[in-house]
Amino acid sequence: MAKGDELVKYITERVVDYVETPREVRKERVKYREPWVNRWFGLIPFSISLWVERIPRKGKKKL
């Protein structure tokens, strides 16, 4: 039963910490967060998007 108690304690600490931080601080923290794709997969999606942009597509006119 100790695991359950530890989990409840951890969750309450996180919730209390969230509630006690000012809204502006939370917005600042979210504002400077990198995109989730980069956090999960690194630079691979970015490099693939650069590679796909260079491939010419049929029917698409360049300006």
N, C-alpha and C positions, 0 to 999 in steps of 0.2 A: 504494500500500500504506500510505501515511501515514494515510489515513482509518481503516483497520482498527486500526492501532496506537493512534490517538487514542481510538477507541471502547473498546478494551480498557483503556486507561489510565483513562478516565472511569468505566467500570463498576467497576474495582477500587477507585478512590478512593471511590465511593459505598458499596460493600460494606464497605470498611474503616471508613469513617465510621459506618455503621450498627452494625457489630459493636462499635466502641469506645464508643459512647454507652451509658450505663446504661439498663436496662430501664425504670426509673421515669421517666426523661426522655422516652423514646419514648412511654410511656403518657400522660404529660401532654400531649405534642404532639398525640396522636390525640384526647384527651379534649376539647380546645377547638376542634376542627376543625368548621366549619360543615357541614351536610348536603350530600351530593353533588349533590342536585337544585339547591340554591341556587348551588353553585359552577359547575355546568354551564350553568344556564339563568337565573340571577339571581332576581328576585322574581316573575317571571311565574307559575310554578307556585303560589306562595303566594297571589297575587292571584286566580288561578282557583279555588283551593280555597275561599277566602273567598266568592267569588261563588257557587259551587255550593252551599255550605252555606246560603245565604240563600234559594235556590229551594225552594219547598214541593214535596214529593214526594207522589204519590198513594199512599194506603194506609198512610202513616206517620202515627201518632198523636203529637201533642205532649203532653208531660206537664206 
